[in-house]
Amino acid sequence: MRRYLWLRIGIVLVAILGSLTYLYPPPGIREYLYGPGSGLARKGGLLPPTLNLGLDLQGGIHLVLGVDVDKVLESQVERAAADLRGSLEKKGIGVARLRARAPWRSSSSWRRPSPGTTPSPC
């Protein structure tokens, strides 16, 4: 457990000192990091003088997502009608017309099977 304890303490101390030097650089290191001159906005340094803020920090964007409920209901009814038509025709029941009048109602008309086919039991 105490193996390499001083090495671990040394790594933590170097990380802390590096962070403090970056946050509060002394005058000699400040010129090396940000370039010569008294202001931080000079070119030629190791680090950029300013940070580019993303949209979230600049004030953000306003995005509104919406769902067209009528279209969703219409597509669900059409899908259910297609499934119903397929399952009825699989059982030998012919469907002449199947249409939706409203999202909660549908109308259908039936036709008799051809004379040579026998409907399968339900």
Long-range contacts (C-beta under 8 A, 24 or more apart in sequence): 70-103, 73-103, 74-100, 74-103, 76-103, 77-103, 77-106, 81-106, 91-119, 91-120, 91-122, 92-117, 92-118, 92-119, 92-120, 93-119
